[in-house]
Amino acid sequence: MTPQNMAMEPEEVPVSRSLQRALVQLAVLRRQLDLEVHLASSDAREAYRVLAPELESLDRYLDGSERSVAKVRELLSRAADLHERVRQSAR
């Protein structure tokens, strides 16, 4: 393979297991929030309205860059906190 060919072919970046697990957790939280948010307080529904678009295309974080890992951690924290708020307000 020549250097020119290498530049043309997309390189697959290996994704760490912890990043894969975090993305799976985010997908699960997104599905749970989709199902449960209608029972939540108006504040929690508004928070989900803001967060939901960021949870739509999780595959964009598969590049494994430090920026993507930091964003996934942030989203996971926000989604988990919101999920807890939704569950508390639905009681």
C-alpha positions as CSV (number, residue, x, y, z in Angstrom):
1,M,0.0,0.0,0.0
2,T,1.4,3.4,-1.0
3,P,1.2,6.5,1.2
4,Q,-1.2,7.9,-1.4
5,N,-3.6,4.9,-0.9
6,M,-3.3,5.1,2.8
7,A,-4.4,8.8,2.7
8,M,-7.5,7.9,0.7
9,E,-8.7,5.0,2.8
10,P,-10.5,5.8,6.0
11,E,-8.6,4.7,9.0
12,E,-10.6,2.8,11.6
13,V,-9.7,4.0,15.1
14,P,-10.0,1.4,17.8
15,V,-12.5,2.4,20.4
16,S,-11.7,1.5,24.0
17,R,-14.0,-0.8,25.9
18,S,-14.8,1.9,28.4
19,L,-15.9,4.2,25.7
20,Q,-18.0,1.5,24.1
21,R,-19.6,0.8,27.5
22,A,-20.3,4.5,28.1
23,L,-22.0,4.8,24.6
24,V,-24.1,1.7,25.4
25,Q,-25.1,3.2,28.7
26,L,-26.0,6.5,27.0
27,A,-28.2,4.7,24.5
28,V,-30.0,2.8,27.3
29,L,-30.5,6.0,29.3
30,R,-31.8,7.7,26.1
31,R,-34.4,5.0,25.6
32,Q,-35.4,5.0,29.2
33,L,-35.8,8.8,29.2
34,D,-37.8,8.7,26.0
35,L,-40.2,6.3,27.7
36,E,-40.4,8.0,31.2
37,V,-40.0,11.8,30.6
38,H,-43.6,12.4,29.9
39,L,-44.3,11.6,33.6
40,A,-41.7,14.0,34.9
41,S,-41.9,17.6,36.1
42,S,-41.9,20.4,33.5
43,D,-38.3,21.3,34.5
44,A,-37.2,17.7,33.8
45,R,-39.0,17.6,30.5
46,E,-37.4,20.9,29.5
47,A,-33.9,19.5,30.5
48,Y,-34.6,16.5,28.4
49,R,-35.7,18.6,25.4
50,V,-32.3,20.3,25.6
51,L,-30.3,17.1,26.1
52,A,-32.1,14.8,23.6
53,P,-30.5,16.2,20.4
54,E,-27.0,15.6,21.9
55,L,-28.0,11.9,22.5
56,E,-29.3,11.3,18.9
57,S,-26.0,10.6,17.1
58,L,-23.8,8.8,19.6
59,D,-21.7,7.2,16.8
60,R,-20.1,10.6,16.2
61,Y,-18.0,9.9,19.4
62,L,-16.5,6.7,18.1
63,D,-13.3,8.4,17.0
64,G,-12.0,7.9,20.5
65,S,-10.4,11.3,20.6
66,E,-9.9,13.0,24.0
67,R,-12.6,15.5,23.1
68,S,-15.1,12.7,22.3
69,V,-14.3,10.8,25.5
70,A,-14.8,14.0,27.5
71,K,-18.1,14.7,25.8
72,V,-19.3,11.2,26.4
73,R,-18.4,11.5,30.1
74,E,-20.3,14.8,30.3
75,L,-23.3,13.4,28.5
76,L,-23.4,10.3,30.6
77,S,-23.3,12.4,33.8
78,R,-26.1,14.7,32.5
79,A,-28.2,11.8,31.3
80,A,-27.8,9.9,34.5
81,D,-28.6,12.9,36.7
82,L,-31.7,13.7,34.5
83,H,-32.8,10.1,34.7
84,E,-32.7,10.2,38.4
85,R,-34.7,13.5,38.4
86,V,-37.3,12.0,36.1
87,R,-37.6,8.9,38.3
88,Q,-37.9,11.0,41.5
89,S,-40.6,13.3,40.0
90,A,-42.6,10.4,38.7
91,R,-43.1,9.0,42.2
